[in-house]
Amino acid sequence: IKNDTQIRKAQSMGKSLTFVDLGSGDGRVVFRAAQEGIFHKSIGYEINPLLHVWAQTRRILQAPMYWSTTHFALRDIWKVNLTNVDVV
């Protein structure tokens, strides 16, 4: 991700980037995006309540350092507004 030209250009302009994972499951991709340090916010949307709870639990127990940059929501991916998202 760090080598993508558009992302590097947006970063050089000082833009805060947002990453979204549709169907985020247990959250591993969201945590990886947060770990990269190039996104202001990393968001995961999941429709399965069990996977959503698992991702939230991981966020609390395993990844507290990413608490401010990660978010998980229980939503239907077809109803998610992606107008202000930079990377999906």
C-alpha positions, 0 to 999 in steps of 0.5 A, spaced: 500 500 500 505 504 501 508 504 494 501 506 491 502 513 487 495 516 489 496 514 496 503 517 496 501 524 493 495 524 498 499 524 503 504 529 501 498 534 500 497 532 508 490 529 506 488 524 512 486 518 509 481 513 510 481 505 509 475 501 509 474 493 509 467 491 506 466 484 510 471 485 515 471 478 518 475 478 524 478 484 523 485 482 521 486 487 514 483 493 518 488 492 524 494 491 518 492 497 515 492 501 522 499 498 523 501 501 516 500 508 519 498 511 513 491 511 514 487 516 519 482 511 520 481 504 518 474 501 518 471 494 518 464 493 516 461 486 517 454 483 517 455 477 521 454 479 528 459 473 531 465 476 527 463 483 529 463 481 536 470 477 535 473 483 531 471 488 537 474 483 542 480 483 538 480 491 538 480 491 545 484 485 548 489 485 542 490 491 539 489 497 544 494 501 541 490 502 535 484 504 539 483 511 536 485 509 529 480 503 528 473 502 528 468 496 527 461 497 525 455 491 524 452 493 517 450 490 510 456 492 506 451 494 500 448 500 505 455 503 507 456 510 504 463 510 501 463 517 499 469 520 504 473 513 503 480 513 500 481 506 500 476 500 499 
